[in-house]
Amino acid sequence: MKFGTGYAYWGTEWKCDYEEVINKVADIGFDVLEIGADHLYHMTGEEIDGLKALGDRRGISFTTNCGPAREYDLSSTDPEVRANGLAYFKKILHNMDRIGSKSLVGAIYSFWPSDFAYTDKAAAWETSIRCLKELSRTAEELDIECALEVLNRNETYILNDCAEAVEYVNRVGSRNVNILLDTYHMNIEEDDMFDAIRRAGDLLGHFHVGECNRKLPGMNNTIDWMEIGRALRDINYRKAVVMEPFLLSGGSVGHDIRVWRDLSGNATPEQMDQYIKDSLAYLKKCCLG
C-alpha cells in the first residue's frame, strides 16, 4: 500500500500552492498527493510539466480527485451536458497521463454534491453507465483507472453502498473502472464496513480514510483502524490509502464539506503538520500490520 493525503487539509479554499504542498507532504513522509482534477484541467502545459518535475524530484506520485460540477454531469438527461462531461474528463485523463497520475477518483458518474432535484436512480444508472463505457476506452488507452466513489445519502442517490457499486462497475464492464470506498461514507451507509471492503475485493481501486467526523485517522478512534487494515490485507490491497481530513471551518471547503466548527483545537500550522504526521505513522501501523 501507498499512503497519501488530499491537498485541501491545510486550507479552507479549493485551491492551493502545489509546490508548497508537495514539499510538505514529502517532508512528512507521504508517498501520494491527491490533487484536484479541475485544477489539472485548467493547467497550462508548462504548469503540468512543472508539477510532474517537482513530484518526480520529491518522490511524490499523484492521484486525481474530481467532484464534478453540474455542467459535467454524466447522468444528466441533457445530451449536451453529457457530451460536455465526456470532453471534460477526457482532457483530464490526458493531462493525468502527462504527470503519470494513474487514478482518477470521485463521483465522476454524476455531479457533486447532488441537489436531489432529480432522483430517478434507474435512469441515472443507464445514462451514466453508457457514458462511462465510452470514457473507459480513453482510460484503457492511457492505462488509467477510474475509481467511482461510493457516497452517503446526503451527497448522492446514485451509489450509496459497496453492493450497489459492485453491480454498477460490473455493468460498465471495463478493467479500468472500479470502486472507491471511503470510511466516512461507509460509516453512514454500510452495515459492516469491514465486510464491505472484503466484498469489493479486487474491484477496490482506491481507499479514502478519515474518522466519522472527518478528523484524521486515530484522532478519536471512532473507527476500528486495526480491523480496517486487516480487511485491506485480506483482499491483498496494494493501492493508495489516502486521507481526506477536514478540520478547518470557513471558506468554500468548510461550506462544501459542512464543517461548521473548528475541529483542529485552534491548531497552529505547525500543529496541523504534527497531527497529520502522527496520523500517518498510526495508519501505516494499522494497515501494514
RODO-2510 file (C-alpha; in nm, 4 decimals, decimal comma):
residues 289
     n   res          X          Y          Z
     1     m     0,0000     0,0000     0,0000
     2     k     0,0988     0,3592    -0,0661
     3     f    -0,0157     0,6363     0,1665
     4     g    -0,1360     0,9811     0,0710
     5     t    -0,3461     1,2803     0,1626
     6     g    -0,5757     1,5227    -0,0102
     7     y    -0,4291     1,8626    -0,0899
     8     a    -0,7018     2,0605     0,0932
     9     y    -0,6114     1,9590     0,4506
    10     w    -0,4174     2,2815     0,5169
    11     g    -0,6591     2,5325     0,3661
    12     t    -1,0182     2,6496     0,3536
    13     e    -1,0413     2,7097    -0,0224
    14     w    -1,0383     2,4622    -0,3113
    15     k    -0,7053     2,5920    -0,4329
    16     c    -0,3508     2,5612    -0,3131
    17     d     0,0125     2,6260    -0,3877
    18     y     0,1063     2,2815    -0,5171
    19     e     0,4779     2,3447    -0,4824
    20     e     0,4321     2,4194    -0,1123
    21     v     0,2008     2,1225    -0,0549
    22     i     0,4174     1,8721    -0,2458
    23     n     0,7227     1,9704    -0,0433
    24     k     0,5226     1,9496     0,2783
    25     v     0,3796     1,6008     0,2165
    26     a     0,7187     1,4736     0,1028
    27     d     0,8833     1,6040     0,4189
    28     i     0,6113     1,4430     0,6330
    29     g     0,6658     1,1055     0,4671
    30     f     0,3719     1,0538     0,2302
    31     d     0,4008     0,8668    -0,0990
    32     v     0,0961     1,0204    -0,2694
    33     l    -0,0697     1,3609    -0,3028
    34     e    -0,4304     1,3687    -0,4196
    35     i    -0,4742     1,6721    -0,6444
    36     g    -0,7827     1,8414    -0,7869
    37     a    -0,8996     1,7234    -1,1289
    38     d    -1,0434     2,0636    -1,2121
    39     h    -0,7081     2,2230    -1,1281
    40     l    -0,5387     1,9830    -1,3683
    41     y    -0,7995     2,0533    -1,6363
    42     h    -0,7201     2,4253    -1,6301
    43     m    -0,3392     2,3996    -1,6039
    44     t    -0,1176     2,5061    -1,8904
    45     g     0,1278     2,2613    -2,0404
    46     e     0,4090     2,4415    -1,8620
    47     e     0,2294     2,4110    -1,5270
    48     i     0,1631     2,0416    -1,5823
    49     d     0,5279     1,9750    -1,6666
    50     g     0,6373     2,1697    -1,3595
    51     l     0,4039     1,9676    -1,1376
    52     k     0,5420     1,6407    -1,2738
    53     a     0,9021     1,7536    -1,2342
    54     l     0,8502     1,8513    -0,8707
    55     g     0,6667     1,5277    -0,7940
    56     d     0,9472     1,3268    -0,9514
    57     r     1,2101     1,5221    -0,7620
    58     r     1,0373     1,4734    -0,4245
    59     g     0,9257     1,1128    -0,4814
    60     i     0,5547     1,2010    -0,4765
    61     s     0,3033     1,0382    -0,7109
    62     f    -0,0393     1,1837    -0,7809
    63     t    -0,3946     1,0616    -0,7667
    64     t    -0,6592     1,2915    -0,9110
    65     n    -0,9888     1,3624    -0,7355
    66     c    -1,2982     1,5016    -0,9036
    67     g    -1,6270     1,6245    -0,7589
    68     p    -1,7708     1,7344    -1,0932
    69     a    -1,9743     2,0492    -1,1386
    70     r    -2,3270     2,0197    -1,2722
    71     e    -2,2211     2,1109    -1,6265
    72     y    -2,0173     1,7894    -1,6461
    73     d    -2,2877     1,5535    -1,5161
    74     l    -2,2622     1,2168    -1,6929
    75     s    -2,6036     1,1171    -1,5550
    76     s    -2,7777     1,4264    -1,6927
    77     t    -3,0919     1,3922    -1,9032
    78     d    -2,9435     1,6602    -2,1320
    79     p    -2,7207     1,5085    -2,4050
    80     e    -2,5224     1,8330    -2,4362
    81     v    -2,4306     1,8212    -2,0680
    82     r    -2,3211     1,4574    -2,1009
    83     a    -2,1108     1,5387    -2,4089
    84     n    -1,9550     1,8295    -2,2201
    85     g    -1,8769     1,5962    -1,9297
    86     l    -1,7116     1,3394    -2,1535
    87     a    -1,4936     1,6042    -2,3161
    88     y    -1,4022     1,7393    -1,9719
    89     f    -1,2994     1,4028    -1,8337
    90     k    -1,1090     1,3002    -2,1450
    91     k    -0,8975     1,6149    -2,1206
    92     i    -0,8351     1,5428    -1,7523
    93     l    -0,7257     1,1875    -1,8366
    94     h    -0,4815     1,3136    -2,0990
    95     n    -0,3395     1,5701    -1,8560
    96     m    -0,3119     1,2979    -1,5921
    97     d    -0,1098     1,0931    -1,8384
    98     r     0,1367     1,3816    -1,8667
    99     i     0,2050     1,3778    -1,4916
   100     g     0,1921     0,9992    -1,4561
   101     s    -0,1252     1,0015    -1,2447
   102     k    -0,2855     0,6595    -1,2767
   103     s    -0,6047     0,7037    -1,0698
   104     l    -0,8981     0,9341    -1,1403
   105     v    -1,1246     0,9097    -0,8373
   106     g    -1,4505     1,0573    -0,7140
   107     a    -1,8178     1,0865    -0,8064
   108     i    -1,7399     1,1078    -1,1764
   109     y    -2,0674     0,9328    -1,2644
   110     s    -2,2685     1,2462    -1,1741
   111     f    -2,2073     1,5865    -1,0116
   112     w    -2,1165     1,6665    -0,6529
   113     p    -2,2879     1,7270    -0,4256
   114     s    -2,6253     1,6305    -0,5663
   115     d    -2,9110     1,8771    -0,5237
   116     f    -3,1624     1,5888    -0,5441
   117     a    -3,3815     1,7765    -0,7921
   118     y    -3,3794     1,4573    -0,9999
   119     t    -3,3654     1,1172    -0,8299
   120     d    -3,4613     0,8586    -1,0928
   121     k    -3,1896     0,6163    -0,9934
   122     a    -3,2571     0,3550    -1,2602
   123     a    -3,2478     0,6159    -1,5365
   124     a    -2,9343     0,7783    -1,3921
   125     w    -2,7631     0,4408    -1,3888
   126     e    -2,8488     0,3700    -1,7523
   127     t    -2,7326     0,7128    -1,8686
   128     s    -2,4106     0,7337    -1,6683
   129     i    -2,3107     0,3735    -1,7400
   130     r    -2,3303     0,4435    -2,1143
   131     c    -2,1041     0,7464    -2,0658
   132     l    -1,8563     0,5552    -1,8519
   133     k    -1,8352     0,2803    -2,1114
   134     e    -1,7176     0,5471    -2,3564
   135     l    -1,4863     0,7177    -2,1077
   136     s    -1,3346     0,3834    -2,0132
   137     r    -1,1967     0,3411    -2,3646
   138     t    -0,9796     0,6503    -2,3153
   139     a    -0,8828     0,5287    -1,9674
   140     e    -0,7803     0,1925    -2,1084
   141     e    -0,5720     0,3537    -2,3834
   142     l    -0,3860     0,5615    -2,1234
   143     d    -0,3691     0,2833    -1,8594
   144     i    -0,5532     0,4973    -1,6028
   145     e    -0,8077     0,3616    -1,3546
   146     c    -1,1357     0,5398    -1,2789
   147     a    -1,2409     0,4646    -0,9204
   148     l    -1,6066     0,5534    -0,8627
   149     e    -1,6684     0,6921    -0,5146
   150     v    -1,9481     0,5464    -0,3058
   151     l    -2,1068     0,8400    -0,1213
   152     n    -2,3564     0,8723     0,1605
   153     r    -2,7241     0,9521     0,1035
   154     n    -2,6757     1,3239     0,1740
   155     e    -2,4349     1,3684    -0,1177
   156     t    -2,5729     1,1420    -0,3920
   157     y    -2,8542     0,8983    -0,4638
   158     i    -2,6658     0,7017    -0,7309
   159     l    -2,4066     0,4902    -0,5434
   160     n    -2,4583     0,4617    -0,1670
   161     d    -2,3043     0,1305    -0,0677
   162     c    -2,0494    -0,1205    -0,1856
   163     a    -2,3052    -0,3740    -0,3082
   164     e    -2,4508    -0,1152    -0,5474
   165     a    -2,1048    -0,0148    -0,6637
   166     v    -2,0075    -0,3744    -0,7431
   167     e    -2,3179    -0,4155    -0,9577
   168     y    -2,2621    -0,0790    -1,1259
   169     v    -1,8983    -0,1311    -1,2234
   170     n    -1,9729    -0,4826    -1,3452
   171     r    -2,2306    -0,3297    -1,5771
   172     v    -1,9731    -0,0789    -1,7047
   173     g    -1,7585    -0,3817    -1,7793
   174     s    -1,4134    -0,2220    -1,8064
   175     r    -1,0990    -0,3417    -1,6350
   176     n    -1,0147     0,0255    -1,5790
   177     v    -1,3338     0,1188    -1,3927
   178     n    -1,3512     0,0158    -1,0279
   179     i    -1,4587     0,1327    -0,6813
   180     l    -1,3528     0,3938    -0,4283
   181     l    -1,4643     0,3270    -0,0719
   182     d    -1,4356     0,5936     0,1982
   183     t    -1,4596     0,5199     0,5699
   184     y    -1,6554     0,8416     0,6353
   185     h    -1,9306     0,7436     0,3914
   186     m    -1,9128     0,3740     0,4797
   187     n    -1,9771     0,4508     0,8465
   188     i    -2,3108     0,6034     0,7454
   189     e    -2,4272     0,3528     0,4836
   190     e    -2,2691     0,0095     0,5372
   191     d    -2,3995    -0,2488     0,7824
   192     d    -2,0396    -0,3669     0,8239
   193     m    -1,7639    -0,1615     0,6620
   194     f    -1,5070    -0,4379     0,7038
   195     d    -1,7270    -0,6841     0,5153
   196     a    -1,7820    -0,4150     0,2521
   197     i    -1,4080    -0,3946     0,1908
   198     r    -1,3945    -0,7698     0,1512
   199     r    -1,6994    -0,7614    -0,0783
   200     a    -1,5235    -0,5106    -0,3036
   201     g    -1,2196    -0,7363    -0,3244
   202     d    -1,0287    -0,6950    -0,6499
   203     l    -1,2682    -0,4171    -0,7547
   204     l    -1,1374    -0,1862    -0,4820
   205     g    -0,9291     0,0637    -0,6785
   206     h    -0,8852     0,3387    -0,4207
   207     f    -0,9462     0,3913    -0,0494
   208     h    -1,0179     0,7114     0,1438
   209     v    -0,9772     0,7270     0,5199
   210     g    -1,0973     0,9571     0,7944
   211     e    -1,2787     0,9399     1,1253
   212     c    -1,6586     0,9598     1,1370
   213     n    -1,6446     1,3402     1,1707
   214     r    -1,3663     1,3643     0,9086
   215     k    -1,0853     1,4061     1,1561
   216     l    -0,7547     1,2319     1,0879
   217     p    -0,7343     0,8565     1,1446
   218     g    -0,6517     0,7952     1,5090
   219     m    -0,7588     1,1373     1,6342
   220     n    -1,0645     0,9973     1,8113
   221     n    -1,0821     0,6303     1,7053
   222     t    -1,4472     0,6287     1,6050
   223     i    -1,3394     0,3587     1,3587
   224     d    -1,1543     0,0351     1,4298
   225     w    -0,8463     0,1091     1,2195
   226     m    -0,6764    -0,2177     1,3045
   227     e    -0,9739    -0,4039     1,1569
   228     i    -0,9726    -0,1750     0,8533
   229     g    -0,6104    -0,2700     0,7950
   230     r    -0,6877    -0,6384     0,8415
   231     a    -0,9675    -0,6225     0,5837
   232     l    -0,7390    -0,4484     0,3335
   233     r    -0,4708    -0,7112     0,3827
   234     d    -0,7308    -0,9862     0,3453
   235     i    -0,8031    -0,8692    -0,0110
   236     n    -0,4331    -0,8104    -0,0806
   237     y    -0,4956    -0,4419    -0,1398
   238     r    -0,1815    -0,2784    -0,2798
   239     k    -0,3026     0,0595    -0,3995
   240     a    -0,3389     0,4030    -0,2428
   241     v    -0,4770     0,4691     0,1041
   242     v    -0,5487     0,8416     0,1014
   243     m    -0,6503     1,0559     0,3964
   244     e    -0,9302     1,3026     0,3279
   245     p    -0,9361     1,5057     0,6504
   246     f    -1,1239     1,8309     0,7020
   247     l    -1,0608     2,0047     1,0340
   248     l    -1,0919     2,3729     0,9494
   249     s    -1,4158     2,5688     0,9227
   250     g    -1,4715     2,8592     0,6893
   251     g    -1,4181     2,9258     0,3219
   252     s    -1,5537     2,7200     0,0349
   253     v    -1,4072     2,3967     0,1755
   254     g    -1,5785     2,4430     0,5114
   255     h    -1,9047     2,5273     0,3372
   256     d    -1,8986     2,2401     0,0869
   257     i    -1,7875     1,9786     0,3417
   258     r    -2,0215     2,1229     0,6083
   259     v    -1,7541     2,1939     0,8681
   260     w    -1,9408     2,4427     1,0850
   261     r    -1,6991     2,4469     1,3785
   262     d    -1,3250     2,4228     1,4214
   263     l    -1,2191     2,0597     1,4688
   264     s    -0,8481     2,1298     1,4987
   265     g    -0,8448     2,2656     1,8540
   266     n    -0,7410     2,6039     1,7108
   267     a    -0,4221     2,4411     1,5888
   268     t    -0,1293     2,6386     1,4561
   269     p     0,0102     2,5425     1,1139
   270     e     0,2902     2,3578     1,2932
   271     q     0,0381     2,1616     1,4993
   272     m    -0,1592     2,0756     1,1837
   273     d     0,1622     1,9321     1,0390
   274     q     0,2236     1,7277     1,3534
   275     y    -0,1344     1,5990     1,3619
   276     i    -0,1091     1,4546     1,0119
   277     k     0,2425     1,3213     1,0680
   278     d     0,1259     1,1325     1,3774
   279     s    -0,1803     1,0057     1,1910
   280     l     0,0326     0,8752     0,9044
   281     a     0,2511     0,6741     1,1427
   282     y    -0,0598     0,5305     1,3107
   283     l    -0,2316     0,4488     0,9826
   284     k     0,0732     0,2676     0,8474
   285     k     0,0904     0,0587     1,1645
   286     c    -0,2772    -0,0359     1,1316
   287     c    -0,2734    -0,1075     0,7589
   288     l     0,0608    -0,2802     0,7211
   289     g     0,0273    -0,4959     1,0339
***
